[in-house]
Amino acid sequence: MISAARIDSLMNQGWPAEAKTELDGWVIRRNGGVTLRANSVLPTSTPFDLGKALDYVESLYEAHGITPSFHVSPAAQPADLDGQLEARGYTVRNQTLVQCAEVADVLDRLPEVPTDVNISAAPDDDWMDFWWSIDGRGGDAGKQATARGILNRGPALYAVVPSSGPITAIGRLALVGDWAGLYCLAVDERFRRQGLALAVIRALLQEATTRGVRYVFLQVVADNEPARALYDRLGFRTVSQYHYRVKA
């Protein structure tokens, strides 16, 4: 359906870092150390001198107070990068599957959930606070502001349940051409197993179809069996995978 290199590119656009430095085809992403996605190297081609490239990456990240990290997928270059990083003392973090589906197929499989969902083009303070407390892993106000910069850096749709009153569920759909990426899906633990996540996904995808979106991708941690079972029922199929190599 899609190559590993293409899905890497879509994910990069769906979660854009504040700063990017190009190095022989590697994209060195920096965003104040907030999220590995925005603070890791996307190794899209083979540098002329691998050793010097690795030295440069480590020096640049350390100068910015960021732990050197690499996004390693089947498209990572050079092909033996994973082993090279392991030999250099990098450890594996966050084994993740990348799954894709046609939006029309997902919508056909989604049940109707009588829930009021509001869709907007930007996250408000309440949305941010809810996400940061549940899915954003918390942290000080400065880190939350840095994370908000990532979200606002590219076009996206934001869902919240309900449209007024205390929030019970949210989601984000990054818009990348005729593709969209599902991020930040979070439900208050007191309201789980009520179909709220399904209602959020349906509302986001329905709105996305009005903007020409045909395909949707998402990332799911490999050992998250409940989430994988849900996405399987919705028609998502694994097209790639990745992990991070983080300097110990």
C-alpha positions as CSV (number, residue, x, y, z in Angstrom):
1,M,0.0,0.0,0.0
2,I,2.8,2.4,0.9
3,S,6.6,2.2,1.2
4,A,8.4,2.5,4.6
5,A,10.2,5.6,3.3
6,R,6.9,7.3,2.3
7,I,5.3,6.5,5.7
8,D,8.4,7.9,7.5
9,S,7.9,11.1,5.5
10,L,4.2,11.4,6.3
11,M,4.9,10.8,10.0
12,N,7.6,13.5,9.9
13,Q,5.1,16.0,8.4
14,G,2.4,15.0,10.8
15,W,4.5,15.7,13.9
16,P,6.8,18.5,12.8
17,A,9.9,19.6,14.8
18,E,10.8,23.2,15.4
19,A,14.3,22.9,14.0
20,K,15.7,20.6,11.3
21,T,19.3,20.2,10.2
22,E,20.1,18.3,7.0
23,L,23.2,16.2,6.9
24,D,23.9,14.1,3.8
25,G,20.2,13.0,3.7
26,W,19.8,12.7,7.4
27,V,17.2,15.0,9.0
28,I,18.3,16.0,12.5
29,R,15.1,17.1,14.3
30,R,15.1,19.2,17.4
31,N,12.3,20.4,19.6
32,G,13.5,21.2,23.0
33,G,13.7,17.6,23.9
34,V,9.9,17.2,24.0
35,T,8.9,13.8,22.4
36,L,11.3,11.4,20.7
37,R,9.5,11.9,17.4
38,A,10.6,15.5,17.2
39,N,14.0,15.0,18.7
40,S,15.5,12.2,16.7
41,V,17.3,11.7,13.4
42,L,15.3,10.6,10.4
43,P,18.1,8.7,8.4
44,T,16.7,8.8,4.9
45,S,20.0,8.2,3.0
46,T,23.6,7.1,3.7
47,P,26.1,9.8,4.7
48,F,29.4,9.9,2.9
49,D,31.3,9.3,6.2
50,L,29.1,7.5,8.7
51,G,31.5,7.9,11.6
52,K,31.8,11.7,11.1
53,A,28.0,12.0,10.7
54,L,27.4,10.2,14.0
55,D,29.9,12.4,15.7
56,Y,28.2,15.5,14.4
57,V,24.7,14.3,15.4
58,E,25.9,13.6,19.0
59,S,27.7,16.9,19.3
60,L,24.7,18.9,17.9
61,Y,22.2,17.2,20.2
62,E,24.4,17.5,23.2
63,A,25.0,21.2,22.5
64,H,21.2,21.6,22.7
65,G,20.7,19.5,25.8
66,I,19.0,16.7,23.9
67,T,19.9,13.0,24.2
68,P,21.1,11.7,20.7
69,S,18.4,9.5,19.2
70,F,17.6,7.9,15.9
71,H,14.3,6.8,14.3
72,V,15.1,3.3,12.9
73,S,12.6,1.9,10.4
74,P,13.1,-0.5,7.4
75,A,13.9,2.5,5.3
76,A,16.7,3.7,7.6
77,Q,20.0,4.3,5.8
78,P,22.6,2.9,5.8
79,A,20.9,-0.5,6.0
80,D,23.1,-1.6,8.9
81,L,22.5,1.6,10.9
82,D,20.7,-0.3,13.7
83,G,23.8,-2.5,14.3
84,Q,26.1,0.5,14.1
85,L,24.2,2.3,16.7
86,E,24.0,-0.7,19.0
87,A,27.8,-1.0,18.8
88,R,28.1,2.6,19.7
89,G,26.1,2.1,22.9
90,Y,22.6,3.1,21.7
91,T,19.6,1.2,23.3
92,V,16.2,0.3,21.8
93,R,13.2,2.3,22.9
94,N,9.5,2.2,21.9
95,Q,8.9,-0.7,19.4
96,T,6.1,0.7,17.3
97,L,3.9,-0.6,14.4
98,V,2.7,1.8,11.7
99,Q,-0.7,0.9,10.4
100,C,-2.8,2.3,7.5
101,A,-6.3,2.1,6.1
102,E,-8.6,3.7,3.6
103,V,-10.8,6.3,5.3
104,A,-13.9,5.0,3.5
105,D,-13.3,1.5,4.8
106,V,-12.8,2.7,8.4
107,L,-15.9,4.7,8.3
108,D,-17.9,1.7,7.0
109,R,-16.7,-0.3,10.0
110,L,-17.2,2.3,12.7
111,P,-20.4,2.0,14.7
112,E,-22.7,5.0,15.2
113,V,-22.1,6.3,18.7
114,P,-24.7,8.9,19.9
115,T,-22.0,11.3,21.3
116,D,-21.6,15.0,20.7
117,V,-18.1,15.6,19.2
118,N,-16.8,19.1,18.5
119,I,-14.1,19.5,15.7
120,S,-11.8,22.5,15.5
121,A,-8.7,23.5,13.6
122,A,-6.6,24.3,16.7
123,P,-6.3,22.9,20.3
124,D,-7.6,25.2,23.0
125,D,-6.2,25.3,26.5
126,D,-8.7,22.8,27.8
127,W,-7.8,20.3,25.0
128,M,-4.1,20.8,25.7
129,D,-4.5,20.3,29.5
130,F,-6.5,17.1,29.0
131,W,-4.1,15.6,26.5
132,W,-1.1,16.6,28.6
133,S,-2.5,15.0,31.7
134,I,-3.4,11.7,30.0
135,D,-1.5,11.1,26.8
136,G,1.2,13.8,26.9
137,R,2.8,12.3,30.0
138,G,2.7,15.5,31.9
139,G,5.6,17.9,32.8
140,D,6.0,21.5,33.5
141,A,4.3,24.4,31.7
142,G,7.3,25.1,29.5
143,K,7.3,21.5,28.1
144,Q,3.6,21.7,27.4
145,A,4.1,25.0,25.5
146,T,6.8,23.3,23.5
147,A,4.5,20.4,22.7
148,R,1.8,22.8,21.7
149,G,4.2,24.2,19.2
150,I,4.5,20.8,17.5
151,L,0.8,20.5,17.2
152,N,0.3,24.0,15.8
153,R,3.1,23.6,13.3
154,G,1.0,21.8,10.7
155,P,-2.6,21.6,9.6
156,A,-4.7,19.3,11.7
157,L,-8.2,18.7,13.1
158,Y,-8.9,18.5,16.8
159,A,-11.8,16.6,18.4
160,V,-13.2,16.9,21.9
161,V,-16.1,15.1,23.7
162,P,-18.4,16.7,24.7
163,S,-18.6,20.0,22.9
164,S,-19.3,21.7,26.2
165,G,-18.6,20.8,29.8
166,P,-15.8,18.6,31.3
167,I,-13.8,16.8,28.6
168,T,-14.0,13.0,28.5
169,A,-12.2,12.3,25.2
170,I,-10.0,14.0,22.6
171,G,-8.1,13.2,19.4
172,R,-5.9,14.9,16.7
173,L,-5.8,14.2,13.0
174,A,-2.8,15.6,11.2
175,L,-3.5,16.5,7.6
176,V,-0.8,15.7,5.0
177,G,-2.2,16.0,1.5
178,D,-4.7,13.1,0.9
179,W,-3.3,11.3,3.9
180,A,-4.0,12.0,7.6
181,G,-2.4,10.8,10.8
182,L,-4.3,9.9,13.9
183,Y,-2.5,11.2,17.0
184,C,-3.3,12.1,20.7
185,L,-6.3,9.8,21.1
186,A,-7.1,9.9,24.8
187,V,-10.1,9.0,26.9
188,D,-10.7,9.8,30.6
189,E,-10.3,6.4,32.4
190,R,-13.6,7.0,34.1
191,F,-15.4,7.0,30.7
192,R,-13.6,4.2,28.9
193,R,-15.4,1.3,27.2
194,Q,-18.3,3.6,26.2
195,G,-17.3,4.0,22.5
196,L,-15.9,7.5,23.0
197,A,-12.7,6.8,21.1
198,L,-14.7,5.4,18.2
199,A,-16.9,8.5,18.2
200,V,-13.7,10.7,18.1
201,I,-12.2,8.7,15.2
202,R,-15.5,8.8,13.2
203,A,-15.9,12.6,13.7
204,L,-12.3,13.3,12.7
205,L,-12.4,11.1,9.6
206,Q,-15.8,12.4,8.5
207,E,-14.5,15.9,8.6
208,A,-11.3,14.8,6.8
209,T,-13.2,13.4,3.9
210,T,-14.6,16.9,3.2
211,R,-10.9,18.0,2.8
212,G,-9.9,15.4,0.3
213,V,-8.3,12.9,2.7
214,R,-8.5,9.3,1.4
215,Y,-6.0,7.4,3.6
216,V,-5.2,7.4,7.3
217,F,-2.2,6.2,9.3
218,L,-1.4,5.7,12.9
219,Q,1.3,4.4,15.2
220,V,0.6,1.8,17.9
221,V,3.1,0.4,20.4
222,A,3.8,-3.2,19.4
223,D,2.8,-4.7,22.8
224,N,-0.5,-2.7,23.1
225,E,-2.8,-5.7,22.3
226,P,-6.1,-4.0,23.1
227,A,-5.3,-1.0,20.8
228,R,-4.1,-3.4,18.0
229,A,-7.3,-5.4,18.3
230,L,-9.4,-2.3,17.9
231,Y,-7.5,-1.0,14.9
232,D,-7.7,-4.5,13.3
233,R,-11.5,-4.4,13.6
234,L,-11.5,-1.0,11.9
235,G,-9.5,-2.3,8.9
236,F,-6.0,-1.0,9.7
237,R,-3.1,-3.1,8.5
238,T,0.6,-2.9,9.5
239,V,2.7,-1.5,6.7
240,S,5.9,-0.6,8.6
241,Q,7.5,-0.5,12.0
242,Y,10.1,1.4,13.8
243,H,11.9,1.9,17.1
244,Y,14.3,4.5,18.5
245,R,17.9,4.0,19.2
246,V,18.8,6.3,22.1
247,K,22.3,6.9,23.4
248,A,22.8,5.3,26.8
